[in-house]
Amino acid sequence: MNLFDVYPINEVTIVKAKGSYVWSDKGEQYLDLYGGHAVISIGHTHPHWVKRIEEQLEKIAFYSNSIRIPLQQELAAKLGKLSGKEDYQLFLCNSGAEANENALKLASFHNGRKKIVAFSRSFHGRTSLAVAVTDNKNYSAPVNETDSVIFLPFNDEQALEACFSKHGKEISSVIIEGIQGVGGINVAEESFLKKIRSLCDQYGAVYIADSVQCGYGRTGKFFSHDFAGVNADIYTMAKGMGNGFPVAGLIIAPHIRPKHFQLGTTFGGNHLACAAALAVLEVMEEEKLLGNAVMVGKFLRDELGAIPQLKNLRGRGLMIGFDVPEELKDLKKNLLWNQKIFTGEAKPNVIRLLPSLGLKKKDAEQFIEAIKEEIQLLESTIVQS
Ligand SMILES: Cc1ncc(COP(=O)(O)O)c(C=O)c1O
């Protein structure tokens, strides 16, 4: 049987990982500034995370949500404390798309409405509603087409106000990433998030903060939406939550009341997933990783900002993006093959950095040296040709 070929692959096989490093089957060491797409939050194979999972595995890995799972309550308490949303309610599931799917559905259950506002260049996942609010036609099949979604330009307050004055009473929810990831690292303005909050309050709509990529401490605040100083009604989370163990969830404001059977999942919130997610939060707290994300993130942005060839540097904490001019378009590839450094990309010609929140300053320095060297090499080949 062949694999269903939907992923463009880098020809490297990773067999071992530790902290911010991974090793290939040929024994080559790579610096990982991509974090397997923002997933590695506390560092690859962190010893506390490994121990917590191993110990749980010896006890019980899975039972369904038809019984009490005290680890879920423990996780909810820890998450409430670290995120500052102690009065919110936790629903656990398995992926970012599933978290958003549930959030959009829950909003509609809550206010009985159908319309959703989403934004240009958004990415919210691949399942039916999640892909319907994603601004990329290539990911949508005819069966995903719906007239329930209204796309508006990102960070455009006037367009948002006009939309609410026209459709306000029909709008169920507004979904927005605090920093768009797949769309190229575009930061939602604080005033824009405040405007979403006030319009949702005025018209009875639900504000959904997609924190799947930008959340979980990546920006130095637990949720990047928190920079605006207003609360969302629902926050969705996934990637960094399990440090590679598949676990996701949504936290839901107290005024949205649960009803039996409205949401559900077989695997979500299983014992092993909770142990992995608890280990992540324990390490984040113990090693003060949010502070590290701010410090190393600032160092990277200062240094990258001083490289004249790189344009439109943007992001917060350890979620950083910049544009690469067309003549240096091989930069990402060359960083990987010549310098053995993984970075992320967003087309066209955007490099994204989504490393572990424990990234060390010396690793950031190594990257800065490497990128300068590769830019010089590329420029010298342009001059020669
Ligand atoms: C902002 C955002 N939302 C949702 C998703 C979907 O998450 P998953 O791939 O876990 O379904 C992603 C994945 O990249 C994402 O970046």
The ligand as an ORCA input file, in Angstrom:
! r2SCAN-3c Opt
* xyz 0 1
  C      -4.664     28.813     13.831
  C      -4.925     27.361     13.540
  N      -6.143     26.856     13.793
  C      -6.423     25.549     13.562
  C      -5.473     24.704     13.047
  C      -5.815     23.259     12.783
  O      -5.199     22.453     13.706
  P      -5.078     20.858     13.438
  O      -4.125     20.673     12.318
  O      -4.592     20.315     14.753
  O      -6.451     20.374     13.114
  C      -4.191     25.194     12.761
  C      -3.149     24.304     12.196
  O      -2.157     24.727     11.642
  C      -3.914     26.555     13.019
  O      -2.701     27.087     12.750
*
